[in-house]
Amino acid sequence: MLSSGIDFEEVAAVPGTDPTSLDKSPLGKIPCIETPRRFLSETGLILAYIEACYP
């Protein structure tokens, strides 16, 4: 997140063009982030994860 100073790597993605994208986001949702345990693709879950990890 730019405003909070958290380091991240942005990867451009176009839904449906990468055959491995469904491994990361089964419903093809974007945004999607990779965590140490799994991928998250629901915006609410992503925000909750970031808040919990970087209060």
All heavy atoms as atom14 arrays in JSON, in Angstrom:
{
  "sequence": "MLSSGIDFEEVAAVPGTDPTSLDKSPLGKIPCIETPRRFLSETGLILAYIEACYP",
  "atom14_mask": [
    [1, 1, 1, 1, 1, 1, 1, 1, 0, 0, 0, 0, 0, 0],
    [1, 1, 1, 1, 1, 1, 1, 1, 0, 0, 0, 0, 0, 0],
    [1, 1, 1, 1, 1, 1, 0, 0, 0, 0, 0, 0, 0, 0],
    [1, 1, 1, 1, 1, 1, 0, 0, 0, 0, 0, 0, 0, 0],
    [1, 1, 1, 1, 0, 0, 0, 0, 0, 0, 0, 0, 0, 0],
    [1, 1, 1, 1, 1, 1, 1, 1, 0, 0, 0, 0, 0, 0],
    [1, 1, 1, 1, 1, 1, 1, 1, 0, 0, 0, 0, 0, 0],
    [1, 1, 1, 1, 1, 1, 1, 1, 1, 1, 1, 0, 0, 0],
    [1, 1, 1, 1, 1, 1, 1, 1, 1, 0, 0, 0, 0, 0],
    [1, 1, 1, 1, 1, 1, 1, 1, 1, 0, 0, 0, 0, 0],
    [1, 1, 1, 1, 1, 1, 1, 0, 0, 0, 0, 0, 0, 0],
    [1, 1, 1, 1, 1, 0, 0, 0, 0, 0, 0, 0, 0, 0],
    [1, 1, 1, 1, 1, 0, 0, 0, 0, 0, 0, 0, 0, 0],
    [1, 1, 1, 1, 1, 1, 1, 0, 0, 0, 0, 0, 0, 0],
    [1, 1, 1, 1, 1, 1, 1, 0, 0, 0, 0, 0, 0, 0],
    [1, 1, 1, 1, 0, 0, 0, 0, 0, 0, 0, 0, 0, 0],
    [1, 1, 1, 1, 1, 1, 1, 0, 0, 0, 0, 0, 0, 0],
    [1, 1, 1, 1, 1, 1, 1, 1, 0, 0, 0, 0, 0, 0],
    [1, 1, 1, 1, 1, 1, 1, 0, 0, 0, 0, 0, 0, 0],
    [1, 1, 1, 1, 1, 1, 1, 0, 0, 0, 0, 0, 0, 0],
    [1, 1, 1, 1, 1, 1, 0, 0, 0, 0, 0, 0, 0, 0],
    [1, 1, 1, 1, 1, 1, 1, 1, 0, 0, 0, 0, 0, 0],
    [1, 1, 1, 1, 1, 1, 1, 1, 0, 0, 0, 0, 0, 0],
    [1, 1, 1, 1, 1, 1, 1, 1, 1, 0, 0, 0, 0, 0],
    [1, 1, 1, 1, 1, 1, 0, 0, 0, 0, 0, 0, 0, 0],
    [1, 1, 1, 1, 1, 1, 1, 0, 0, 0, 0, 0, 0, 0],
    [1, 1, 1, 1, 1, 1, 1, 1, 0, 0, 0, 0, 0, 0],
    [1, 1, 1, 1, 0, 0, 0, 0, 0, 0, 0, 0, 0, 0],
    [1, 1, 1, 1, 1, 1, 1, 1, 1, 0, 0, 0, 0, 0],
    [1, 1, 1, 1, 1, 1, 1, 1, 0, 0, 0, 0, 0, 0],
    [1, 1, 1, 1, 1, 1, 1, 0, 0, 0, 0, 0, 0, 0],
    [1, 1, 1, 1, 1, 1, 0, 0, 0, 0, 0, 0, 0, 0],
    [1, 1, 1, 1, 1, 1, 1, 1, 0, 0, 0, 0, 0, 0],
    [1, 1, 1, 1, 1, 1, 1, 1, 1, 0, 0, 0, 0, 0],
    [1, 1, 1, 1, 1, 1, 1, 0, 0, 0, 0, 0, 0, 0],
    [1, 1, 1, 1, 1, 1, 1, 0, 0, 0, 0, 0, 0, 0],
    [1, 1, 1, 1, 1, 1, 1, 1, 1, 1, 1, 0, 0, 0],
    [1, 1, 1, 1, 1, 1, 1, 1, 1, 1, 1, 0, 0, 0],
    [1, 1, 1, 1, 1, 1, 1, 1, 1, 1, 1, 0, 0, 0],
    [1, 1, 1, 1, 1, 1, 1, 1, 0, 0, 0, 0, 0, 0],
    [1, 1, 1, 1, 1, 1, 0, 0, 0, 0, 0, 0, 0, 0],
    [1, 1, 1, 1, 1, 1, 1, 1, 1, 0, 0, 0, 0, 0],
    [1, 1, 1, 1, 1, 1, 1, 0, 0, 0, 0, 0, 0, 0],
    [1, 1, 1, 1, 0, 0, 0, 0, 0, 0, 0, 0, 0, 0],
    [1, 1, 1, 1, 1, 1, 1, 1, 0, 0, 0, 0, 0, 0],
    [1, 1, 1, 1, 1, 1, 1, 1, 0, 0, 0, 0, 0, 0],
    [1, 1, 1, 1, 1, 1, 1, 1, 0, 0, 0, 0, 0, 0],
    [1, 1, 1, 1, 1, 0, 0, 0, 0, 0, 0, 0, 0, 0],
    [1, 1, 1, 1, 1, 1, 1, 1, 1, 1, 1, 1, 0, 0],
    [1, 1, 1, 1, 1, 1, 1, 1, 0, 0, 0, 0, 0, 0],
    [1, 1, 1, 1, 1, 1, 1, 1, 1, 0, 0, 0, 0, 0],
    [1, 1, 1, 1, 1, 0, 0, 0, 0, 0, 0, 0, 0, 0],
    [1, 1, 1, 1, 1, 1, 0, 0, 0, 0, 0, 0, 0, 0],
    [1, 1, 1, 1, 1, 1, 1, 1, 1, 1, 1, 1, 0, 0],
    [1, 1, 1, 1, 1, 1, 1, 0, 0, 0, 0, 0, 0, 0]
  ],
  "atom14_positions": [
    [[0.85, -1.17, 0.0], [0.0, 0.0, 0.0], [0.89, 1.22, 0.0], [1.71, 1.4, 0.89], [-0.93, -0.03, 1.19], [-1.89, -1.2, 1.15], [-3.03, -1.32, 2.55], [-3.8, 0.25, 2.56], [0.0, 0.0, 0.0], [0.0, 0.0, 0.0], [0.0, 0.0, 0.0], [0.0, 0.0, 0.0], [0.0, 0.0, 0.0], [0.0, 0.0, 0.0]],
    [[0.72, 2.02, -0.97], [1.59, 3.17, -1.16], [1.55, 4.15, 0.01], [2.58, 4.6, 0.48], [1.22, 3.89, -2.45], [1.44, 3.1, -3.75], [0.9, 3.88, -4.93], [2.89, 2.76, -3.93], [0.0, 0.0, 0.0], [0.0, 0.0, 0.0], [0.0, 0.0, 0.0], [0.0, 0.0, 0.0], [0.0, 0.0, 0.0], [0.0, 0.0, 0.0]],
    [[0.37, 4.48, 0.49], [0.25, 5.49, 1.54], [0.79, 5.05, 2.89], [1.15, 5.87, 3.71], [-1.21, 5.93, 1.69], [-2.0, 4.83, 2.1], [0.0, 0.0, 0.0], [0.0, 0.0, 0.0], [0.0, 0.0, 0.0], [0.0, 0.0, 0.0], [0.0, 0.0, 0.0], [0.0, 0.0, 0.0], [0.0, 0.0, 0.0], [0.0, 0.0, 0.0]],
    [[0.88, 3.74, 3.13], [1.36, 3.26, 4.42], [2.82, 2.85, 4.41], [3.37, 2.49, 5.45], [0.5, 2.08, 4.88], [0.61, 1.02, 3.95], [0.0, 0.0, 0.0], [0.0, 0.0, 0.0], [0.0, 0.0, 0.0], [0.0, 0.0, 0.0], [0.0, 0.0, 0.0], [0.0, 0.0, 0.0], [0.0, 0.0, 0.0], [0.0, 0.0, 0.0]],
    [[3.46, 2.86, 3.25], [4.87, 2.52, 3.18], [5.16, 1.03, 3.2], [6.3, 0.62, 3.4], [0.0, 0.0, 0.0], [0.0, 0.0, 0.0], [0.0, 0.0, 0.0], [0.0, 0.0, 0.0], [0.0, 0.0, 0.0], [0.0, 0.0, 0.0], [0.0, 0.0, 0.0], [0.0, 0.0, 0.0], [0.0, 0.0, 0.0], [0.0, 0.0, 0.0]],
    [[4.16, 0.19, 2.99], [4.36, -1.26, 2.97], [4.95, -1.65, 1.61], [4.43, -1.28, 0.57], [3.03, -2.01, 3.19], [2.44, -1.64, 4.55], [3.24, -3.51, 3.08], [1.02, -2.13, 4.74], [0.0, 0.0, 0.0], [0.0, 0.0, 0.0], [0.0, 0.0, 0.0], [0.0, 0.0, 0.0], [0.0, 0.0, 0.0], [0.0, 0.0, 0.0]],
    [[6.06, -2.4, 1.64], [6.66, -2.87, 0.4], [5.79, -3.94, -0.24], [5.25, -4.81, 0.45], [8.04, -3.47, 0.67], [9.08, -2.42, 1.05], [8.92, -1.26, 0.63], [10.03, -2.76, 1.75], [0.0, 0.0, 0.0], [0.0, 0.0, 0.0], [0.0, 0.0, 0.0], [0.0, 0.0, 0.0], [0.0, 0.0, 0.0], [0.0, 0.0, 0.0]],
    [[5.65, -3.88, -1.55], [4.9, -4.88, -2.29], [5.36, -4.89, -3.73], [6.0, -3.96, -4.2], [3.39, -4.62, -2.21], [2.96, -3.36, -2.94], [2.5, -3.43, -4.24], [3.02, -2.13, -2.31], [2.1, -2.28, -4.91], [2.62, -0.97, -2.97], [2.17, -1.05, -4.27], [0.0, 0.0, 0.0], [0.0, 0.0, 0.0], [0.0, 0.0, 0.0]],
    [[5.05, -5.97, -4.41], [5.34, -6.07, -5.83], [4.01, -6.09, -6.58], [3.15, -6.93, -6.32], [6.1, -7.36, -6.13], [6.36, -7.58, -7.61], [6.97, -8.93, -7.92], [7.28, -9.7, -6.98], [7.11, -9.24, -9.11], [0.0, 0.0, 0.0], [0.0, 0.0, 0.0], [0.0, 0.0, 0.0], [0.0, 0.0, 0.0], [0.0, 0.0, 0.0]],
    [[3.84, -5.16, -7.49], [2.63, -5.11, -8.29], [2.85, -5.92, -9.56], [3.85, -5.76, -10.24], [2.3, -3.66, -8.66], [1.04, -3.51, -9.44], [0.69, -2.05, -9.71], [1.43, -1.15, -9.28], [-0.33, -1.82, -10.37], [0.0, 0.0, 0.0], [0.0, 0.0, 0.0], [0.0, 0.0, 0.0], [0.0, 0.0, 0.0], [0.0, 0.0, 0.0]],
    [[1.9, -6.8, -9.86], [1.97, -7.62, -11.06], [0.73, -7.31, -11.89], [-0.39, -7.52, -11.43], [2.01, -9.13, -10.7], [2.02, -9.97, -11.95], [3.21, -9.43, -9.81], [0.0, 0.0, 0.0], [0.0, 0.0, 0.0], [0.0, 0.0, 0.0], [0.0, 0.0, 0.0], [0.0, 0.0, 0.0], [0.0, 0.0, 0.0], [0.0, 0.0, 0.0]],
    [[0.94, -6.81, -13.09], [-0.19, -6.5, -13.97], [-0.84, -7.8, -14.42], [-0.14, -8.77, -14.75], [0.28, -5.7, -15.17], [0.0, 0.0, 0.0], [0.0, 0.0, 0.0], [0.0, 0.0, 0.0], [0.0, 0.0, 0.0], [0.0, 0.0, 0.0], [0.0, 0.0, 0.0], [0.0, 0.0, 0.0], [0.0, 0.0, 0.0], [0.0, 0.0, 0.0]],
    [[-2.15, -7.82, -14.41], [-2.87, -9.03, -14.81], [-4.13, -8.65, -15.57], [-4.82, -7.71, -15.2], [-3.24, -9.85, -13.59], [0.0, 0.0, 0.0], [0.0, 0.0, 0.0], [0.0, 0.0, 0.0], [0.0, 0.0, 0.0], [0.0, 0.0, 0.0], [0.0, 0.0, 0.0], [0.0, 0.0, 0.0], [0.0, 0.0, 0.0], [0.0, 0.0, 0.0]],
    [[-4.4, -9.41, -16.61], [-5.64, -9.25, -17.36], [-6.43, -10.54, -17.14], [-5.96, -11.62, -17.47], [-5.37, -9.03, -18.86], [-6.67, -8.93, -19.63], [-4.5, -7.79, -19.07], [0.0, 0.0, 0.0], [0.0, 0.0, 0.0], [0.0, 0.0, 0.0], [0.0, 0.0, 0.0], [0.0, 0.0, 0.0], [0.0, 0.0, 0.0], [0.0, 0.0, 0.0]],
    [[-7.61, -10.44, -16.52], [-8.39, -11.65, -16.22], [-8.6, -12.53, -17.45], [-8.88, -12.05, -18.53], [-9.72, -11.1, -15.73], [-9.42, -9.72, -15.27], [-8.3, -9.22, -16.15], [0.0, 0.0, 0.0], [0.0, 0.0, 0.0], [0.0, 0.0, 0.0], [0.0, 0.0, 0.0], [0.0, 0.0, 0.0], [0.0, 0.0, 0.0], [0.0, 0.0, 0.0]],
    [[-8.37, -13.82, -17.25], [-8.61, -14.79, -18.31], [-7.47, -15.0, -19.28], [-7.56, -15.85, -20.15], [0.0, 0.0, 0.0], [0.0, 0.0, 0.0], [0.0, 0.0, 0.0], [0.0, 0.0, 0.0], [0.0, 0.0, 0.0], [0.0, 0.0, 0.0], [0.0, 0.0, 0.0], [0.0, 0.0, 0.0], [0.0, 0.0, 0.0], [0.0, 0.0, 0.0]],
    [[-6.38, -14.25, -19.16], [-5.28, -14.4, -20.12], [-4.16, -15.29, -19.61], [-3.37, -15.78, -20.39], [-4.7, -13.03, -20.5], [-4.2, -12.39, -19.33], [-5.73, -12.15, -21.17], [0.0, 0.0, 0.0], [0.0, 0.0, 0.0], [0.0, 0.0, 0.0], [0.0, 0.0, 0.0], [0.0, 0.0, 0.0], [0.0, 0.0, 0.0], [0.0, 0.0, 0.0]],
    [[-4.08, -15.49, -18.32], [-3.03, -16.32, -17.73], [-3.67, -17.6, -17.22], [-4.48, -17.56, -16.29], [-2.34, -15.57, -16.59], [-1.27, -16.38, -15.89], [-0.95, -17.49, -16.35], [-0.76, -15.9, -14.86], [0.0, 0.0, 0.0], [0.0, 0.0, 0.0], [0.0, 0.0, 0.0], [0.0, 0.0, 0.0], [0.0, 0.0, 0.0], [0.0, 0.0, 0.0]],
    [[-3.33, -18.75, -17.8], [-3.98, -19.99, -17.38], [-3.72, -20.36, -15.92], [-4.5, -21.09, -15.32], [-3.4, -21.05, -18.32], [-2.24, -20.44, -18.98], [-2.38, -18.96, -18.87], [0.0, 0.0, 0.0], [0.0, 0.0, 0.0], [0.0, 0.0, 0.0], [0.0, 0.0, 0.0], [0.0, 0.0, 0.0], [0.0, 0.0, 0.0], [0.0, 0.0, 0.0]],
    [[-2.66, -19.87, -15.32], [-2.39, -20.18, -13.91], [-3.09, -19.22, -12.96], [-3.05, -19.41, -11.75], [-0.87, -20.15, -13.62], [-0.38, -18.83, -13.83], [-0.12, -21.14, -14.5], [0.0, 0.0, 0.0], [0.0, 0.0, 0.0], [0.0, 0.0, 0.0], [0.0, 0.0, 0.0], [0.0, 0.0, 0.0], [0.0, 0.0, 0.0], [0.0, 0.0, 0.0]],
    [[-3.75, -18.19, -13.48], [-4.39, -17.21, -12.61], [-5.51, -17.84, -11.77], [-5.76, -17.41, -10.65], [-4.93, -16.02, -13.4], [-5.96, -16.44, -14.27], [0.0, 0.0, 0.0], [0.0, 0.0, 0.0], [0.0, 0.0, 0.0], [0.0, 0.0, 0.0], [0.0, 0.0, 0.0], [0.0, 0.0, 0.0], [0.0, 0.0, 0.0], [0.0, 0.0, 0.0]],
    [[-6.17, -18.86, -12.29], [-7.24, -19.5, -11.52], [-6.69, -20.31, -10.35], [-7.42, -20.62, -9.41], [-8.11, -20.36, -12.41], [-8.94, -19.59, -13.44], [-9.77, -20.54, -14.29], [-9.82, -18.55, -12.78], [0.0, 0.0, 0.0], [0.0, 0.0, 0.0], [0.0, 0.0, 0.0], [0.0, 0.0, 0.0], [0.0, 0.0, 0.0], [0.0, 0.0, 0.0]],
    [[-5.41, -20.65, -10.37], [-4.78, -21.3, -9.22], [-4.68, -20.31, -8.06], [-4.72, -20.7, -6.9], [-3.38, -21.8, -9.56], [-3.38, -22.91, -10.59], [-4.43, -23.58, -10.74], [-2.35, -23.09, -11.25], [0.0, 0.0, 0.0], [0.0, 0.0, 0.0], [0.0, 0.0, 0.0], [0.0, 0.0, 0.0], [0.0, 0.0, 0.0], [0.0, 0.0, 0.0]],
    [[-4.53, -19.05, -8.39], [-4.37, -17.99, -7.38], [-5.71, -17.43, -6.94], [-5.9, -17.11, -5.78], [-3.49, -16.88, -7.94], [-2.12, -17.37, -8.34], [-1.37, -16.32, -9.13], [-0.07, -16.91, -9.67], [0.54, -16.07, -10.66], [0.0, 0.0, 0.0], [0.0, 0.0, 0.0], [0.0, 0.0, 0.0], [0.0, 0.0, 0.0], [0.0, 0.0, 0.0]],
    [[-6.6, -17.27, -7.88], [-7.92, -16.69, -7.63], [-8.96, -17.52, -8.38], [-9.23, -17.25, -9.55], [-7.94, -15.23, -8.09], [-9.21, -14.67, -7.9], [0.0, 0.0, 0.0], [0.0, 0.0, 0.0], [0.0, 0.0, 0.0], [0.0, 0.0, 0.0], [0.0, 0.0, 0.0], [0.0, 0.0, 0.0], [0.0, 0.0, 0.0], [0.0, 0.0, 0.0]],
    [[-9.52, -18.55, -7.74], [-10.4, -19.5, -8.43], [-11.57, -18.86, -9.19], [-12.02, -19.4, -10.19], [-10.91, -20.4, -7.32], [-9.84, -20.33, -6.29], [-9.31, -18.94, -6.35], [0.0, 0.0, 0.0], [0.0, 0.0, 0.0], [0.0, 0.0, 0.0], [0.0, 0.0, 0.0], [0.0, 0.0, 0.0], [0.0, 0.0, 0.0], [0.0, 0.0, 0.0]],
    [[-12.05, -17.73, -8.74], [-13.15, -17.05, -9.44], [-12.64, -15.99, -10.4], [-13.43, -15.26, -11.0], [-14.13, -16.45, -8.43], [-14.85, -17.46, -7.53], [-15.73, -16.74, -6.52], [-15.67, -18.43, -8.35], [0.0, 0.0, 0.0], [0.0, 0.0, 0.0], [0.0, 0.0, 0.0], [0.0, 0.0, 0.0], [0.0, 0.0, 0.0], [0.0, 0.0, 0.0]],
    [[-11.32, -15.88, -10.54], [-10.73, -14.91, -11.46], [-10.81, -13.47, -10.97], [-10.74, -12.54, -11.76], [0.0, 0.0, 0.0], [0.0, 0.0, 0.0], [0.0, 0.0, 0.0], [0.0, 0.0, 0.0], [0.0, 0.0, 0.0], [0.0, 0.0, 0.0], [0.0, 0.0, 0.0], [0.0, 0.0, 0.0], [0.0, 0.0, 0.0], [0.0, 0.0, 0.0]],
    [[-10.95, -13.29, -9.66], [-11.09, -11.94, -9.11], [-9.74, -11.23, -9.01], [-8.72, -11.83, -8.74], [-11.73, -11.99, -7.73], [-13.16, -12.44, -7.76], [-13.76, -12.37, -6.39], [-15.24, -12.71, -6.44], [-15.86, -12.5, -5.15], [0.0, 0.0, 0.0], [0.0, 0.0, 0.0], [0.0, 0.0, 0.0], [0.0, 0.0, 0.0], [0.0, 0.0, 0.0]],
    [[-9.8, -9.93, -9.25], [-8.65, -9.05, -9.08], [-9.15, -7.89, -8.24], [-10.22, -7.36, -8.52], [-8.13, -8.55, -10.44], [-7.59, -9.74, -11.23], [-7.07, -7.49, -10.27], [-7.11, -9.4, -12.61], [0.0, 0.0, 0.0], [0.0, 0.0, 0.0], [0.0, 0.0, 0.0], [0.0, 0.0, 0.0], [0.0, 0.0, 0.0], [0.0, 0.0, 0.0]],
    [[-8.47, -7.46, -7.18], [-7.1, -7.8, -6.82], [-6.99, -9.16, -6.15], [-7.97, -9.7, -5.62], [-6.7, -6.69, -5.86], [-7.97, -6.31, -5.18], [-9.03, -6.47, -6.25], [0.0, 0.0, 0.0], [0.0, 0.0, 0.0], [0.0, 0.0, 0.0], [0.0, 0.0, 0.0], [0.0, 0.0, 0.0], [0.0, 0.0, 0.0], [0.0, 0.0, 0.0]],
    [[-5.78, -9.66, -6.15], [-5.44, -10.92, -5.51], [-4.04, -10.76, -4.94], [-3.16, -10.22, -5.61], [-5.47, -12.03, -6.55], [-4.96, -13.63, -5.92], [0.0, 0.0, 0.0], [0.0, 0.0, 0.0], [0.0, 0.0, 0.0], [0.0, 0.0, 0.0], [0.0, 0.0, 0.0], [0.0, 0.0, 0.0], [0.0, 0.0, 0.0], [0.0, 0.0, 0.0]],
    [[-3.85, -11.17, -3.68], [-2.52, -11.07, -3.09], [-2.06, -12.44, -2.6], [-2.87, -13.29, -2.25], [-2.44, -10.04, -1.93], [-3.26, -10.49, -0.72], [-2.87, -8.66, -2.4], [-3.0, -9.67, 0.53], [0.0, 0.0, 0.0], [0.0, 0.0, 0.0], [0.0, 0.0, 0.0], [0.0, 0.0, 0.0], [0.0, 0.0, 0.0], [0.0, 0.0, 0.0]],
    [[-0.75, -12.61, -2.6], [-0.17, -13.85, -2.08], [0.34, -13.6, -0.68], [1.07, -12.65, -0.43], [0.99, -14.29, -2.97], [1.62, -15.59, -2.53], [2.73, -16.06, -3.45], [3.11, -15.31, -4.38], [3.22, -17.17, -3.24], [0.0, 0.0, 0.0], [0.0, 0.0, 0.0], [0.0, 0.0, 0.0], [0.0, 0.0, 0.0], [0.0, 0.0, 0.0]],
    [[-0.09, -14.43, 0.25], [0.38, -14.36, 1.64], [1.25, -15.59, 1.89], [1.29, -16.49, 1.05], [-0.81, -14.35, 2.62], [-1.4, -15.64, 2.64], [-1.85, -13.29, 2.26], [0.0, 0.0, 0.0], [0.0, 0.0, 0.0], [0.0, 0.0, 0.0], [0.0, 0.0, 0.0], [0.0, 0.0, 0.0], [0.0, 0.0, 0.0], [0.0, 0.0, 0.0]],
    [[1.93, -15.65, 3.0], [2.74, -16.84, 3.27], [1.91, -18.14, 3.32], [2.44, -19.22, 3.05], [3.35, -16.55, 4.64], [3.41, -15.07, 4.72], [2.17, -14.6, 4.0], [0.0, 0.0, 0.0], [0.0, 0.0, 0.0], [0.0, 0.0, 0.0], [0.0, 0.0, 0.0], [0.0, 0.0, 0.0], [0.0, 0.0, 0.0], [0.0, 0.0, 0.0]],
    [[0.63, -18.05, 3.61], [-0.21, -19.25, 3.74], [-1.04, -19.56, 2.51], [-1.33, -20.72, 2.24], [-1.12, -19.12, 4.95], [-0.33, -19.09, 6.27], [-1.2, -18.97, 7.47], [-2.18, -20.05, 7.5], [-3.21, -20.07, 8.3], [-3.42, -19.08, 9.14], [-4.06, -21.08, 8.28], [0.0, 0.0, 0.0], [0.0, 0.0, 0.0], [0.0, 0.0, 0.0]],
    [[-1.49, -18.51, 1.78], [-2.38, -18.74, 0.64], [-2.59, -17.43, -0.12], [-2.1, -16.38, 0.27], [-3.72, -19.27, 1.11], [-4.46, -18.29, 2.0], [-5.79, -18.84, 2.44], [-6.42, -17.9, 3.33], [-6.77, -18.18, 4.57], [-6.56, -19.37, 5.05], [-7.34, -17.28, 5.33], [0.0, 0.0, 0.0], [0.0, 0.0, 0.0], [0.0, 0.0, 0.0]],
    [[-3.36, -17.52, -1.18], [-3.75, -16.34, -1.94], [-5.08, -15.83, -1.4], [-5.94, -16.61, -1.0], [-3.91, -16.67, -3.43], [-2.62, -16.92, -4.13], [-2.12, -18.2, -4.25], [-1.88, -15.88, -4.66], [-0.92, -18.45, -4.89], [-0.68, -16.11, -5.29], [-0.2, -17.4, -5.42], [0.0, 0.0, 0.0], [0.0, 0.0, 0.0], [0.0, 0.0, 0.0]],
    [[-5.25, -14.51, -1.39], [-6.51, -13.88, -0.99], [-7.02, -13.07, -2.17], [-6.25, -12.31, -2.78], [-6.31, -12.95, 0.22], [-5.78, -13.59, 1.5], [-5.53, -12.52, 2.55], [-6.76, -14.63, 2.02], [0.0, 0.0, 0.0], [0.0, 0.0, 0.0], [0.0, 0.0, 0.0], [0.0, 0.0, 0.0], [0.0, 0.0, 0.0], [0.0, 0.0, 0.0]],
    [[-8.32, -13.2, -2.48], [-8.84, -12.46, -3.62], [-10.12, -11.69, -3.32], [-10.72, -11.13, -4.22], [-9.08, -13.42, -4.8], [-9.98, -14.43, -4.44], [0.0, 0.0, 0.0], [0.0, 0.0, 0.0], [0.0, 0.0, 0.0], [0.0, 0.0, 0.0], [0.0, 0.0, 0.0], [0.0, 0.0, 0.0], [0.0, 0.0, 0.0], [0.0, 0.0, 0.0]],
    [[-10.53, -11.65, -2.09], [-11.68, -10.84, -1.69], [-11.15, -9.54, -1.08], [-10.33, -9.57, -0.15], [-12.54, -11.57, -0.67], [-13.24, -12.8, -1.21], [-14.36, -12.45, -2.17], [-14.91, -11.33, -2.11], [-14.7, -13.31, -3.0], [0.0, 0.0, 0.0], [0.0, 0.0, 0.0], [0.0, 0.0, 0.0], [0.0, 0.0, 0.0], [0.0, 0.0, 0.0]],
    [[-11.6, -8.41, -1.59], [-11.08, -7.12, -1.14], [-11.17, -6.95, 0.37], [-10.22, -6.51, 1.01], [-11.8, -5.96, -1.85], [-11.64, -6.13, -3.26], [-11.23, -4.62, -1.43], [0.0, 0.0, 0.0], [0.0, 0.0, 0.0], [0.0, 0.0, 0.0], [0.0, 0.0, 0.0], [0.0, 0.0, 0.0], [0.0, 0.0, 0.0], [0.0, 0.0, 0.0]],
    [[-12.29, -7.32, 0.97], [-12.46, -7.19, 2.41], [-11.44, -8.02, 3.18], [-10.87, -7.56, 4.18], [0.0, 0.0, 0.0], [0.0, 0.0, 0.0], [0.0, 0.0, 0.0], [0.0, 0.0, 0.0], [0.0, 0.0, 0.0], [0.0, 0.0, 0.0], [0.0, 0.0, 0.0], [0.0, 0.0, 0.0], [0.0, 0.0, 0.0], [0.0, 0.0, 0.0]],
    [[-11.19, -9.24, 2.72], [-10.19, -10.1, 3.36], [-8.78, -9.54, 3.19], [-7.95, -9.61, 4.1], [-10.25, -11.51, 2.78], [-11.48, -12.33, 3.13], [-11.46, -13.66, 2.37], [-11.56, -12.57, 4.62], [0.0, 0.0, 0.0], [0.0, 0.0, 0.0], [0.0, 0.0, 0.0], [0.0, 0.0, 0.0], [0.0, 0.0, 0.0], [0.0, 0.0, 0.0]],
    [[-8.51, -9.01, 2.01], [-7.19, -8.42, 1.75], [-6.95, -7.25, 2.7], [-5.89, -7.15, 3.33], [-7.07, -7.97, 0.28], [-7.05, -9.2, -0.64], [-5.83, -7.11, 0.07], [-7.18, -8.86, -2.12], [0.0, 0.0, 0.0], [0.0, 0.0, 0.0], [0.0, 0.0, 0.0], [0.0, 0.0, 0.0], [0.0, 0.0, 0.0], [0.0, 0.0, 0.0]],
    [[-7.93, -6.38, 2.84], [-7.78, -5.22, 3.73], [-7.64, -5.65, 5.19], [-6.83, -5.1, 5.93], [-8.96, -4.26, 3.56], [-9.04, -3.58, 2.21], [-10.34, -2.78, 2.09], [-7.83, -2.69, 1.97], [0.0, 0.0, 0.0], [0.0, 0.0, 0.0], [0.0, 0.0, 0.0], [0.0, 0.0, 0.0], [0.0, 0.0, 0.0], [0.0, 0.0, 0.0]],
    [[-8.41, -6.64, 5.61], [-8.31, -7.15, 6.98], [-6.94, -7.77, 7.22], [-6.33, -7.58, 8.28], [-9.42, -8.16, 7.26], [0.0, 0.0, 0.0], [0.0, 0.0, 0.0], [0.0, 0.0, 0.0], [0.0, 0.0, 0.0], [0.0, 0.0, 0.0], [0.0, 0.0, 0.0], [0.0, 0.0, 0.0], [0.0, 0.0, 0.0], [0.0, 0.0, 0.0]],
    [[-6.42, -8.52, 6.25], [-5.1, -9.13, 6.38], [-4.02, -8.06, 6.51], [-3.17, -8.14, 7.39], [-4.82, -10.01, 5.14], [-3.42, -10.52, 5.09], [-3.04, -11.64, 5.84], [-2.45, -9.9, 4.31], [-1.73, -12.1, 5.81], [-1.15, -10.36, 4.27], [-0.8, -11.46, 5.03], [0.5, -11.91, 5.0], [0.0, 0.0, 0.0], [0.0, 0.0, 0.0]],
    [[-4.09, -7.05, 5.67], [-3.08, -5.98, 5.71], [-3.15, -5.25, 7.05], [-2.12, -4.97, 7.68], [-3.26, -5.01, 4.53], [-2.89, -5.74, 3.21], [-2.41, -3.75, 4.7], [-3.26, -4.97, 1.96], [0.0, 0.0, 0.0], [0.0, 0.0, 0.0], [0.0, 0.0, 0.0], [0.0, 0.0, 0.0], [0.0, 0.0, 0.0], [0.0, 0.0, 0.0]],
    [[-4.35, -4.96, 7.51], [-4.51, -4.26, 8.8], [-3.97, -5.1, 9.95], [-3.34, -4.59, 10.86], [-5.98, -3.93, 9.03], [-6.25, -3.19, 10.31], [-5.63, -1.81, 10.38], [-5.46, -1.17, 9.33], [-5.31, -1.36, 11.51], [0.0, 0.0, 0.0], [0.0, 0.0, 0.0], [0.0, 0.0, 0.0], [0.0, 0.0, 0.0], [0.0, 0.0, 0.0]],
    [[-4.22, -6.41, 9.91], [-3.74, -7.3, 10.99], [-2.21, -7.43, 10.98], [-1.59, -7.5, 12.03], [-4.38, -8.68, 10.85], [0.0, 0.0, 0.0], [0.0, 0.0, 0.0], [0.0, 0.0, 0.0], [0.0, 0.0, 0.0], [0.0, 0.0, 0.0], [0.0, 0.0, 0.0], [0.0, 0.0, 0.0], [0.0, 0.0, 0.0], [0.0, 0.0, 0.0]],
    [[-1.63, -7.48, 9.8], [-0.19, -7.66, 9.68], [0.61, -6.37, 9.83], [1.78, -6.4, 10.23], [0.16, -8.32, 8.36], [-0.42, -10.01, 8.23], [0.0, 0.0, 0.0], [0.0, 0.0, 0.0], [0.0, 0.0, 0.0], [0.0, 0.0, 0.0], [0.0, 0.0, 0.0], [0.0, 0.0, 0.0], [0.0, 0.0, 0.0], [0.0, 0.0, 0.0]],
    [[-0.01, -5.26, 9.47], [0.67, -3.95, 9.49], [-0.22, -2.92, 10.17], [-0.75, -2.03, 9.5], [1.0, -3.52, 8.06], [1.79, -4.54, 7.29], [1.15, -5.46, 6.45], [3.18, -4.61, 7.41], [1.88, -6.41, 5.74], [3.9, -5.57, 6.71], [3.25, -6.45, 5.89], [3.97, -7.39, 5.2], [0.0, 0.0, 0.0], [0.0, 0.0, 0.0]],
    [[-0.39, -3.05, 11.5], [-1.31, -2.11, 12.18], [-0.81, -0.67, 12.18], [0.33, -0.4, 12.04], [-1.36, -2.66, 13.6], [-0.22, -3.59, 13.74], [0.2, -3.98, 12.37], [0.0, 0.0, 0.0], [0.0, 0.0, 0.0], [0.0, 0.0, 0.0], [0.0, 0.0, 0.0], [0.0, 0.0, 0.0], [0.0, 0.0, 0.0], [0.0, 0.0, 0.0]]
  ]
}
